[in-house]
Amino acid sequence: MASATAAPPAATPGAQGRTVVLGQLVRLSTSTGLYEHALGTAPRTEHGMCVDDVARALVVTARIAEPDHEVAALTRTYLSFVRAAQRPGGLVHNRRSPDGTWLDTPSTGDHWGRALWALGTAAVHLPHGPLADDARAGASDATDARSSYPRATAYAALGAVQLLRADPSDEGARRLLQDARDTLGRPLTDARWPWPEPRLTYANAVLPEAMLAVAHLLGDDDLLADGLLLLQWLVSEQTVDGRLSVVPAGGRGPDDLRPGFDQQPIEVSALAEAGATALRVTGEARWAVLVERCVAWFEGANDSGVPVRDAATGGGFDGLERDGVNQNQGAESTLAWLACAQLSSTAVVAP
């Protein structure tokens, strides 16, 4: 595998002739993990690595249908990193220093949910064999834990759904879904602001996405209807004149002025993931349109009219500003772009 200072021209095909370049992801990666931050395109090694980003990376590389040698090596590295973070009882470390030392107490924050999501995704998408078995074992271990955080629970539910696709007999995953259903399935009572929180914050679409995935697997029509209603409201709330105008880093409440800036790529990728799940669950073409709108946001159909991805490196810029972009291409933003481009290849429906 390439070191963090070299970036071979790795690429994978996307939708509609689009080529998704993996160069920046490779540049941020090492034989042990993935650096979180970048200054421009250069890894900021002093900030170390985290499960949050490595789990996102594992989702993306595991979903590549025909990986080359380099992508396969990245997948093994990311899987090993996430598995090394796991502890008894389903708890997971998040932050790791460049020398491999875990810096935090294992817990069930959002990183736990993302780890389960990634491991479940890898268990389904990787070829049958030791890697898929290891991912399935890790996902099953993670289902022993629970979190009080809604997004952590939502990500974990997405992983448990994947795990049950790989192993329908996994009762731990099924129990987690039942508990998640109780957390996520809150009545939607305010038509003006049906969101279950007073403000939109980050990666908002993972909440309705998890509702849809859980409802589909459990055959819960009421939860499915609520998930679709909430996702459609969220899309409408973040759409202006046919383009996405997403929540800024500071969040958005019902009375906030818009557009807000320092818009975050993670919000767009969360919408794309939710759109792809809604398309799979319903077969409705409007969700394919949402995925393509997310890709378009990165390509310049946004409030500032500038690309939020670097076509040459495959990196995503770290935020959309009023007068341009944050030029740094960190892991979260790069993976947000790669996930959107990747999902667009599955979001093609017959006319």
C-alpha positions as CSV (number, residue, x, y, z in Angstrom):
1,M,0.0,0.0,0.0
2,A,1.1,3.5,-0.6
3,S,2.4,5.6,2.2
4,A,0.7,8.8,3.4
5,T,2.9,10.9,1.1
6,A,2.2,9.1,-2.1
7,A,-1.0,8.8,-4.1
8,P,-1.1,6.4,-7.0
9,P,-3.8,7.2,-9.6
10,A,-6.3,4.6,-8.2
11,A,-9.8,5.0,-9.6
12,T,-13.1,3.2,-9.8
13,P,-16.0,3.7,-12.3
14,G,-19.0,5.7,-11.2
15,A,-22.4,6.4,-12.8
16,Q,-23.0,7.9,-16.2
17,G,-19.4,7.5,-17.3
18,R,-18.2,9.3,-14.1
19,T,-14.8,8.1,-12.9
20,V,-14.3,8.2,-9.1
21,V,-10.6,8.9,-8.3
22,L,-9.3,7.4,-5.1
23,G,-6.0,9.3,-5.0
24,Q,-6.7,11.5,-2.0
25,L,-8.1,8.5,0.0
26,V,-4.9,6.7,-0.7
27,R,-2.8,9.7,0.2
28,L,-4.4,9.9,3.6
29,S,-4.1,6.1,4.2
30,T,-1.2,4.1,5.6
31,S,-0.6,0.4,6.2
32,T,-2.3,0.9,9.6
33,G,-5.2,3.3,9.1
34,L,-6.4,6.7,7.7
35,Y,-5.4,10.2,8.8
36,E,-8.3,12.3,9.9
37,H,-7.2,15.8,8.8
38,A,-5.4,17.3,5.9
39,L,-3.7,20.7,5.1
40,G,-4.6,21.1,1.5
41,T,-4.1,17.5,0.3
42,A,-1.2,16.7,2.8
43,P,-2.1,14.5,5.8
44,R,-1.9,16.3,9.1
45,T,-0.3,13.3,10.8
46,E,-0.1,15.0,14.2
47,H,-3.9,14.8,14.6
48,G,-3.9,11.0,14.3
49,M,-6.7,8.7,13.2
50,C,-10.2,7.8,14.3
51,V,-12.8,5.0,14.0
52,D,-15.3,7.6,12.8
53,D,-13.4,8.1,9.5
54,V,-11.9,4.6,9.1
55,A,-15.4,3.1,9.4
56,R,-16.7,5.4,6.7
57,A,-13.8,4.4,4.5
58,L,-14.5,0.7,5.1
59,V,-18.1,1.2,4.0
60,V,-16.9,2.8,0.7
61,T,-14.2,0.3,-0.2
62,A,-16.2,-2.7,0.8
63,R,-19.0,-1.6,-1.6
64,I,-16.6,-1.5,-4.6
65,A,-17.8,-4.5,-6.6
66,E,-14.6,-5.3,-8.4
67,P,-11.7,-4.0,-6.2
68,D,-8.2,-3.9,-7.6
69,H,-5.2,-5.0,-5.4
70,E,-4.9,-1.5,-3.9
71,V,-8.5,-1.2,-2.9
72,A,-8.4,-4.7,-1.4
73,A,-5.4,-3.7,0.6
74,L,-7.2,-0.6,1.9
75,T,-10.2,-2.7,2.9
76,R,-8.0,-5.0,4.9
77,T,-6.4,-2.1,6.6
78,Y,-9.6,-0.4,7.5
79,L,-11.2,-3.6,8.7
80,S,-8.2,-4.4,10.9
81,F,-8.3,-0.9,12.4
82,V,-12.0,-1.1,13.3
83,R,-11.6,-4.6,14.8
84,A,-8.6,-3.5,16.9
85,A,-10.8,-0.7,18.4
86,Q,-13.4,-3.1,19.7
87,R,-13.5,-4.2,23.4
88,P,-15.6,-6.6,25.4
89,G,-19.3,-5.8,25.7
90,G,-19.5,-4.2,22.3
91,L,-17.6,-1.0,23.3
92,V,-15.3,0.7,20.8
93,H,-12.4,3.1,21.0
94,N,-12.4,6.1,18.6
95,R,-9.1,8.1,18.7
96,R,-5.7,6.6,17.9
97,S,-2.3,8.3,17.9
98,P,0.1,7.9,14.9
99,D,2.1,5.4,17.0
100,G,-1.0,3.1,17.4
101,T,-1.9,4.0,21.0
102,W,-5.7,4.3,21.7
103,L,-6.3,7.7,23.4
104,D,-9.8,7.4,24.7
105,T,-12.0,5.2,26.8
106,P,-14.1,2.7,24.8
107,S,-17.7,3.8,24.6
108,T,-20.9,3.8,22.5
109,G,-20.6,7.2,20.9
110,D,-21.3,7.8,17.2
111,H,-18.1,5.9,16.4
112,W,-19.5,2.7,17.9
113,G,-22.6,3.0,15.6
114,R,-20.4,3.7,12.5
115,A,-18.2,0.8,13.4
116,L,-21.2,-1.5,13.5
117,W,-22.5,0.0,10.2
118,A,-19.1,-0.6,8.5
119,L,-18.6,-4.1,9.8
120,G,-22.1,-5.1,8.8
121,T,-21.6,-3.6,5.4
122,A,-18.3,-5.4,4.9
123,A,-19.9,-8.7,6.1
124,V,-22.5,-8.4,3.2
125,H,-20.3,-7.0,0.4
126,L,-17.0,-8.7,0.8
127,P,-16.5,-12.1,-0.9
128,H,-17.2,-15.1,1.3
129,G,-14.0,-15.9,3.2
130,P,-11.9,-14.8,6.2
131,L,-12.4,-11.1,5.8
132,A,-16.2,-11.3,5.6
133,D,-16.2,-13.7,8.5
134,D,-14.1,-11.4,10.6
135,A,-16.4,-8.4,9.7
136,R,-19.5,-10.5,10.7
137,A,-17.9,-11.5,14.0
138,G,-17.0,-7.9,14.8
139,A,-20.5,-6.6,13.9
140,S,-22.1,-9.3,16.1
141,D,-19.9,-8.4,19.0
142,A,-20.8,-4.7,18.6
143,T,-24.5,-5.5,18.9
144,D,-24.0,-6.3,22.6
145,A,-23.8,-2.6,23.4
146,R,-26.4,0.2,23.4
147,S,-26.1,4.0,23.1
148,S,-28.2,6.9,24.4
149,Y,-27.3,8.9,21.3
150,P,-29.8,8.9,18.5
151,R,-27.3,9.0,15.6
152,A,-25.1,6.3,17.2
153,T,-28.2,4.2,17.5
154,A,-29.2,4.9,13.9
155,Y,-25.8,4.0,12.5
156,A,-25.8,0.8,14.6
157,A,-29.2,-0.1,13.3
158,L,-28.0,0.2,9.7
159,G,-25.2,-2.2,10.6
160,A,-27.5,-4.6,12.3
161,V,-29.8,-4.6,9.2
162,Q,-26.7,-5.5,7.1
163,L,-25.7,-8.2,9.6
164,L,-29.1,-9.8,9.4
165,R,-28.8,-9.9,5.7
166,A,-25.5,-11.8,6.1
167,D,-26.7,-14.0,8.9
168,P,-30.5,-14.0,9.5
169,S,-30.1,-16.2,12.6
170,D,-28.2,-13.4,14.5
171,E,-30.5,-12.8,17.4
172,G,-28.2,-10.1,18.9
173,A,-28.7,-8.0,15.8
174,R,-32.5,-8.6,15.9
175,R,-32.7,-7.5,19.5
176,L,-30.7,-4.3,18.7
177,L,-33.2,-3.5,15.9
178,Q,-36.1,-3.9,18.2
179,D,-34.5,-1.5,20.7
180,A,-33.6,0.9,18.0
181,R,-37.2,0.8,16.7
182,D,-38.3,2.1,20.2
183,T,-35.7,4.9,20.1
184,L,-36.2,6.0,16.5
185,G,-40.0,5.5,16.2
186,R,-41.2,8.6,18.0
187,P,-44.5,10.2,16.9
188,L,-44.3,13.1,14.4
189,T,-46.6,15.7,16.0
190,D,-45.5,19.1,14.7
191,A,-46.2,19.5,11.0
192,R,-44.1,22.7,10.7
193,W,-41.1,21.1,12.5
194,P,-41.5,17.3,12.7
195,W,-37.8,16.8,13.4
196,P,-37.2,15.0,16.7
197,E,-34.7,17.6,17.9
198,P,-35.0,21.4,18.3
199,R,-32.3,22.0,15.6
200,L,-30.9,20.2,12.6
201,T,-27.2,19.4,13.4
202,Y,-25.1,17.0,11.4
203,A,-25.6,13.8,9.3
204,N,-29.3,14.4,9.9
205,A,-30.6,12.0,7.3
206,V,-29.2,9.0,9.1
207,L,-32.2,9.1,11.4
208,P,-34.9,8.6,8.8
209,E,-32.6,6.3,6.8
210,A,-32.4,4.0,9.9
211,M,-36.2,4.2,10.3
212,L,-36.6,3.0,6.7
213,A,-34.1,0.2,7.0
214,V,-35.4,-1.1,10.3
215,A,-39.1,-0.8,9.1
216,H,-38.3,-2.7,5.9
217,L,-36.6,-5.5,7.7
218,L,-39.2,-5.8,10.5
219,G,-42.2,-5.3,8.3
220,D,-43.3,-2.2,10.3
221,D,-45.5,-0.1,8.0
222,D,-46.1,2.7,10.5
223,L,-42.4,3.2,11.0
224,L,-41.8,3.1,7.2
225,A,-44.4,5.8,6.7
226,D,-42.9,8.0,9.4
227,G,-39.4,7.5,8.0
228,L,-40.5,8.5,4.5
229,L,-42.4,11.5,5.8
230,L,-39.4,12.7,7.8
231,L,-36.9,12.1,5.0
232,Q,-39.1,14.0,2.5
233,W,-39.5,16.9,5.0
234,L,-35.7,17.0,5.5
235,V,-35.1,17.1,1.8
236,S,-37.6,19.9,1.4
237,E,-36.1,21.8,4.3
238,Q,-32.7,21.7,2.6
239,T,-33.7,22.3,-1.1
240,V,-33.9,25.8,-2.8
241,D,-34.8,26.2,-6.4
242,G,-34.1,22.5,-7.2
243,R,-30.6,22.5,-5.6
244,L,-29.5,21.4,-2.1
245,S,-28.9,24.2,0.5
246,V,-27.8,22.1,3.4
247,V,-27.3,22.7,7.1
248,P,-24.1,24.6,8.1
249,A,-21.7,23.5,10.7
250,G,-23.5,25.5,13.3
251,G,-26.8,23.7,12.7
252,R,-30.2,25.2,11.8
253,G,-33.3,25.9,13.7
254,P,-36.8,26.6,12.4
255,D,-36.3,30.4,12.5
256,D,-32.7,30.6,11.3
257,L,-31.9,32.7,8.2
258,R,-30.6,30.8,5.2
259,P,-28.5,30.0,3.4
260,G,-26.0,29.3,6.2
261,F,-22.3,28.6,5.4
262,D,-19.6,26.3,6.3
263,Q,-22.0,23.7,4.8
264,Q,-20.6,20.3,5.6
265,P,-20.2,17.5,3.0
266,I,-21.2,14.9,5.6
267,E,-24.7,16.2,5.5
268,V,-24.9,15.7,1.7
269,S,-23.5,12.2,1.9
270,A,-26.0,11.3,4.6
271,L,-28.8,12.5,2.3
272,A,-27.4,10.3,-0.5
273,E,-27.2,7.3,1.7
274,A,-30.8,7.8,2.9
275,G,-31.9,8.3,-0.7
276,A,-30.3,5.1,-1.8
277,T,-31.9,3.2,1.1
278,A,-35.3,4.8,0.2
279,L,-34.9,3.8,-3.4
280,R,-34.1,0.2,-2.4
281,V,-37.1,0.1,0.0
282,T,-39.7,1.8,-2.2
283,G,-38.4,1.7,-5.8
284,E,-39.6,5.3,-6.3
285,A,-37.6,7.3,-8.8
286,R,-37.7,10.5,-6.7
287,W,-35.1,9.0,-4.4
288,A,-32.8,8.4,-7.3
289,V,-33.2,12.1,-8.1
290,L,-32.1,12.9,-4.6
291,V,-28.9,10.9,-4.9
292,E,-28.1,12.7,-8.2
293,R,-28.8,16.0,-6.5
294,C,-26.3,15.2,-3.8
295,V,-23.7,14.4,-6.5
296,A,-24.6,17.7,-8.2
297,W,-24.0,19.6,-4.9
298,F,-20.4,18.4,-4.9
299,E,-20.1,19.3,-8.6
300,G,-21.2,22.9,-8.2
301,A,-25.1,23.0,-8.0
302,N,-25.0,24.6,-4.5
303,D,-25.4,28.0,-2.9
304,S,-22.0,29.3,-4.0
305,G,-21.9,27.7,-7.4
306,V,-18.5,26.1,-7.0
307,P,-17.4,22.4,-6.9
308,V,-16.9,20.9,-3.4
309,R,-14.7,18.1,-4.8
310,D,-11.4,18.0,-6.5
311,A,-11.8,16.1,-9.8
312,A,-8.0,15.6,-10.0
313,T,-7.4,14.1,-6.5
314,G,-10.8,12.6,-5.7
315,G,-10.8,14.6,-2.5
316,G,-13.7,16.4,-1.0
317,F,-13.2,20.0,0.3
318,D,-13.9,20.5,4.0
319,G,-16.7,22.9,3.7
320,L,-18.7,25.2,1.4
321,E,-18.3,28.9,2.2
322,R,-20.1,31.9,0.9
323,D,-17.2,32.8,-1.4
324,G,-15.7,29.4,-2.1
325,V,-14.6,26.3,-0.3
326,N,-12.3,25.3,2.5
327,Q,-9.3,24.0,0.5
328,N,-8.4,21.2,3.0
329,Q,-9.3,17.7,1.8
330,G,-9.7,15.7,5.0
331,A,-11.0,12.2,5.4
332,E,-14.6,12.9,6.3
333,S,-15.2,15.2,3.3
334,T,-13.3,13.0,0.9
335,L,-15.3,10.0,1.9
336,A,-18.5,12.0,1.7
337,W,-17.8,12.8,-1.9
338,L,-16.7,9.2,-2.7
339,A,-19.8,7.8,-1.1
340,C,-22.1,10.1,-3.1
341,A,-20.4,9.3,-6.4
342,Q,-20.5,5.6,-5.6
343,L,-24.1,5.6,-4.7
344,S,-25.1,7.4,-7.8
345,S,-24.1,4.3,-9.8
346,T,-26.9,2.4,-8.1
347,A,-29.4,5.1,-8.3
348,V,-30.4,4.5,-12.0
349,V,-34.0,3.5,-12.6
350,A,-35.8,2.7,-15.9
351,P,-37.7,5.6,-17.3
